[in-house]
């Protein structure tokens, strides 16, 4: 039996499933491709959503030699050898680098001059935002495009095509499980379907659960599961309703939600909704995330429960969350202050070293004052307020 993911991989832009924000007729990326004006680009998003497929389609459409590399095994000599082949060529190659966030600084430095001269079109892909790992020089020469998880209807459209062409017998419950457990990952859905088809022509949900006991990645895009359930759990913890939070968490667990996903959401909650009202909450949530990643179900449910009860019982404050949102919004609106001269280096003569003045001294840290943080004076925040008041009072 042929590999479904490869056999049914899109070959043209019109065949790509999902990513309408990038590939609709009026989308900027689509227009750049159609006009052969695409610059060096980095694609990031979850696995199985079409990043590699699109790179191959672009190479085919632009009639460019295609090289598919992986940053984890990429050798500098290999790069130089590819570029050397096309020094005199009219059509430069498209070099696709997967796991691009793992490029070392040396590898990036080797790429830079070739990117500058456009000796090749460089496209990188990553499940993480690569801009946090790329140098400023790489970022300035590139465009960044985010790929979204495929929606249930996107997966369903491809599933129907494959089921019909392969003449598979898939009951309704099995179809739902294929769609809901794949986490928006087309490749994962087709691989599961293929594995089940090899075992038995009649594909049932029981067989699928034997092959994939739990949902992948961040779970399903189904409106009835995953997002609604995790939202209900978070809101119940925010409202300090322990039993409701445990119930919604149990629904996620029984539904096969990965424990790592539940724990990650708890980590976010601990900072966003509890914050400095109980600083210990973040540490406990992080410990929970680390523990469940090593232990897994069924015991992971106990660790999740302990953390859930603790978070729901903690005093709540979103002061830090609100403050950073205000700060980011100010920067995005263009409030870009220069760094004051006395703060630009530790040995600047105008800088007053607080430790030389008992721990605090009056001096300006902004060209003009800004106010983002407002304490809720909840829980441990009261203690922090007292500390900052005493520090500035010199006591």
N, C-alpha and C positions, 0 to 999 in steps of 0.2 A: 504494500500500500504506500502511495506517495506521501511525502510530508505535506500535510495540509497547509501549514503556515507558509511554506515556500511555494507550493503549487498555486495557491490563491492570493499570493502577494500582488498588490496593484502594480500595473506597469505604466500607467499614465496618470497625470494629475486628476483627471476626471474620475478615475477609478478609486482614488484615495477615499477611505471612509473616515468621516469626522474631520476635525480641524478646519471647520468652515471659516473661523476667524483668521486663518492664515491662507486658505486656498480657495475661497469663494472668488467669483470673477472680479470683484472689486477690491479684494484684499491686497495689501501692499506686497507681501511675499510673492503671491501669484503673479502680480504685474512685473516684479523684478525678474522672475524666472522667464516669463513669456517674452520679455524684451531683452533677454540675455544681458541683464544689468545687475545680476546678483553679486554682491560683495562677499568677502569672507564672512561666514556666519556660524553661529553656534546655536544648536537646537537643544532645548532641555525640557524634560518632562518625564512622566512615569514610563516604565518599560512597556513595550508592546503597543505603542500608540502611533508608530509610523515614522520615526526619526530616520532610521537607516533606509527604510523604503523610499522616503522622499529624496534622500541624497542620491540614491541610485537612479530615480526617475529624472532628477535634475541633470545628472551626468549623461543620461541617454538623450534627453531633450536638447541639451546644449552640445551634443556630439563631442564629449570630452572623454579621454581615457579615465577609467575609474580605479582608484586604489583604496581599499578598505583596510585600515590599520586600527590597532588598539593601543591606547596610551600606556597600558600596563606592560606591554611587550615591545613597544616601539624602540628601535635603535637609531641613534643619530646617523650612523653610516647608511642605514636603509633609506632615510629621508634624503640624504645627499645624493644617493645613487638614483633615486627616482627623478629628482630635479635635474640631474646631469643629462638624463636621457632626452629631456625636452628643451634643452637650451636653445636650439635652432627651430623648434617646432612652432607652427602657426597656431595649432590648437593645444592649449596648455591643459594638463590633467586636472581632474578634480580629486583631491585627497581628502578622504573621509576618515576622521579620527574619533573612534568611540572611546567612552570613558575619559573625555577630554579634560575633566577636572583633575585627573591624575598626571597630567603632563608636568614634568619637572621643570624647574627654571631653566636648566640647560637646554632641554628640548624646545622650550618656548623661544629661547634666544636663537637657536638654530633656525627656527621657522621664520622669525621676524624679517630678515632681509628678503627672503623669498616672497613673503606676503607683501612687503613694501613694493617689490617689482612686479607683483602678480605673475610670478613664474608658475603658479598653480592657484586654483581656487580651493581654499581651505574651508571645509565644513566640519565642525566638531559636534559631538552629541554627548549628552550626559543625563543621568537621572537626577542630578543636582544642578543648581544654578552655577554654571562655570565661572561667572564673573567674580565670584568670591575667591577663586583659586588662580585666575589668570592675572598676569602682570598688566599694569596700566598700558604698556605699549601694545599688548595683544588686544586689550579691550578697545583701544582707540582706533584700531584697524578693522573692527568687526561689528556685525549686527547680531542682535540677540532675539531669538524667537522662542516663545514658550508653547509647548505642546500640552494640550489638556487630556485628561483621562477620557477614553471613549465613552459615550453615553450608551445606555441600555439599547436604545433604538439603533445605534450604529452597529453594535455587536449583533443584534438580532438580524439586521439586514444581511450581514455576511454569513451568519449561521444558516439562514434559510437557503442561501446560494449553495453552500457546501453540502447541506443535507440533501438538497434536490439533485445536485450533480453527482454526488457519491451514492445516491439512492439508499440513504440510511433511514433506519426506523428509530425515531427519537420521540418518546412520549412527552406530554406537556410538562410534567414535573421535571423531567430531565432537561428540557429546554430552559426552564426557569433557573435551574441550578447552574447550568452552563453560563447563563447570562449574569446571574446574581453573585456567583462565587469568583468571577474572574477579575474583579476590581478594575474594569475598564481596559484590560489587557487583552488585545485581540489574539496575540500569539499564544498566551496561556489558555484561552478558550479553545482555540483550534487544536492545540496539543492535547488537551484533555479529551476533546471529542475524538481525536485520532486514536488515542490510547484505548478508549472504550470501544471504538469500532473494531479494533484489532482483536479484542477479546470476544466480543459478541455482536452480531449484527443488530440485535434489539437492544438499544441503549436505554437504560433505566436510571433513575436518580440514585437507587441503591448502589449500582455499579459505579456511578460517578463519585459517590461519597467514599467508596472504598479506595478510589484513586486519589481523591482530593478531600480529605476529611474537614478541612477548614477553608474559609475564604482567603483569597490572596490579597496581599498588599493592604490597602486601606478599606477593603471590603467592597460591597456592592454599590452600584449607582441606583439601585431600585429605590423609588420614593418611599416604599413601605418599610424598608429595612435600612440599616446602616446609618444614614444621615439623620433620619428622624429619631432613631433610637439613641444615637450618641448625643444628639441635641437634647433629648429628654433627660438623659443621664446628667449632662453638664448643668442643665437648668435646675434639676433637682438638687444637685450638690450646692449650686449657688444659692438656692433657697433653703439650704440646711435641712432638707428632708431626707434623712438617712435611708429610711425604708424604700422610698420612691427611687432614690439613686441606686440602691442595691437591686431593685426589681428591673430597672432598665438595663443595668449592667448584666444581670442574669440573662435577659433576652439576647443581648449581644453575644454572651458566652455560648448559650445553647444554639444560637444561629451560626456558630462557627467563626465569629470574629477573632482575628489573631490577638492574643493577649498584648503583644507589643503595641498594637494600634490603640487599644484602650488605655494602656499605660502612658503613651505619648500624649494623649489628650488630657490625662490627669496632670502631667508635667506642665502643660500650657495653662491649665486651669489654676494650678497652684500659684503661678506667677501673675496671671491676669486677674484672677478673682479674689485671691487671698493676699498675695504680695507681702508687704512688710507688716501686715496685721498679725501674721504668724510666719516669720521667715523660715522656720523649720519645715514648713509644708513642702517647699520646693525640694529640699534635700530628701525628704521621705519619698516624694513622687519620683525623683530621679533614681533613688535606690530601688523603688518598685519596678521601674522600667528596666533597669539592669538585671534584676532578679528574674523577672518573668521571661526575659530573652534567653536565660540559661536553663530555666526549669521547664517552661511550657505547661500545657494542660496535662492532667486535670489539676495538679497542685497549684498552678499559677492563679487559679480562681481565688484561693485563700489569700494570697498576697494582694491581689487586686481588691478584695473585699476589705482587708485591713486599711489599705490606703484610701479607699472610697469613704469608709466611715470617718477616718481622720480628717479628710478634706471637707466633708459635709459638716463636721462638728467644729471646724476652725472659724474664728472671726474672719470677716470678709472685708476687703478693701481693694478697689481697682485704681487707687491713686497713681501708682507707678505706671500702669497701663495707659491711663488717660494722659499722664504727663508726657510719655514718649511719643504718643500720637500727636499731641500738640506741637512738640518739638520738630518732628518729622514734617508735619504740615507746614510749619513756618519755613523750613528749609526748602521744601518743594515749591512754595509760593515765591521764593527768590530772596528770602531774608538771609543773605550770605555775608556775614560780618568778617572782616579781616582779623587774623590772630593778632592781638596786641603785641607790640614789640617786646615788652618785658616777659612775655610768655613763650617766645619763640625758641629759646635755648635755656638750659638750666643755669648757665653761668652769666646770664645777662645782668648787667649792673643794676638795672631798674627793677629786677624781680626780688621780692621780699620772701625769703625762705621761712615758711610758717614755724618750723621747728626752732628757729632762732628767736622766736617771739612767744614761746610758751605753747605753741600748737596752733595759734591763729593770729592773723594780722589783717587789718583792713587794707584791701587793694582790689582793683578792678580785674575781673576775668572775662569781661565782655566789653566791646566798644560802647554798646548801649545796653542797658539792663533789659532782661526778658524774664517772664514769669510763666512757667509751665506746671510746676508741681504744687498741688494743694493737698495737704495731708487730710485724711478723713478722721484722724485721731482715734482710730479703732485698734484695739489690741496692742501689739508691740509698737505700732506707729506712734503711740503716745510717748513711749520711751525714746524713740528716735527724735521726736520733736523736742523733748526735754534736753537731749544731748546737744542738738544743734543750737538750742537757745543758750545752753551753758557754755558751749565752745565760743560763741560770738560774744558772750558776756565776759569772757576771759577767766572763767572759773571752772 
